Amino acid sequence: MVASNWIFNYLIISAPNESGGLYACFDGQVLPMDDRPTCGIDWSSERGVFVRGIQQGDILSITTTEGTREYKGAWYDIHDVLLGETEDIYLVSTYHNAIIRWSRSEEAEIDRWISADQIDSWHVNCLGKVHGKVCFSAFGDFHSTRGYKNATKGRGFLAEVDQNPPQIISGGLSQPHSILGTSDGYWLCNSEMGDVRYAGRDGVMDPEIVLDGYTRGLAIRDGVLFVGLSASRNSFEGDPVRQAKIVAIDLATKQEISRLSLPFNEVYGIIAVPKQDLFLKLVAQILTGERLRLLRQRDSLLGKLAAHLSQSPRPEERGL
């Protein structure tokens, strides 16, 4: 029996690519909620809204107390999602080097910021709020498609979204991801170098925590920083991580408390739900939405099968 104070309790984790999906940590277990590879996730307990970017089909999925609705748009290669003010959702189209502002009430795109014209040249990936402003991370201002391959060290940056050209807040990074704003600064994964960095109001950023893998995914709860470690596909030299992990760090001492092995290869996002009742409510909303989606999918397939069978000639009509 696992104690209720298990440090990894009430985490929601998104996993992209192979063996990806959405997972929940509860009572000593890492439980799969579905198997749809997912990049960015975000949640507002006040609004009762959970959003995720699903890789297959480039789907924006929105779960509320009223159920789950899913949308497709011109945002090929969706990487991250971020709840904005009121009804707005920001999302990343890495293919288009674009940040898109999408309205829940209008169910439509209402704004788009494009950093570069050449497709996937910057590898724009994650979103977050820094001092109240929406920001994004990118691998670098390269000029050719995937020109960042084997050339990302020190080229990455963090920048404000609504500036043209983008206003760089911090540069000299290596494959940055996972922007986590706090009341007086922000945390950021410097993924290629395997470290996590912090900048206060003075904007000075230094490596705070160095780990033994590809850092991506951040959350804070009760003085603990949760950091995702992925089995890197191509970037972390001498990477000893062969499966994904979550590392719990004491923020007061910057020392590792514990780590949790995960049944998949990569972490993208982490949400640390503060209390059990909120966690169970959120999980129930997500699972209910997934159940209804599968039922709709089943009914659609049954309808297509029935239509096909009704148009097929009977055996006697075929002369059998």
Secondary structure by P-SEA (a helix, b strand, c coil): cccccccccbbbbbbccccbbbbbbccccccccccccccbbbbbccccbbbbbbccccccccccccbbbbbccccccccccccccccbbbbbcccccbbbbbbcccccccccccccccccccccccccccccbbbbbccccccccccccccccccccccccccccccccccccccccbbbbccccbbbbcccccbbbbbcccccccccccccccccbbbbcccbbbbbbcccccccccccccbbbbbbbccccccccccccccccccccccccccaaaaaaaaaaaaaaaaaaaaaaaaaaaaaaaaaaaaccccccccc
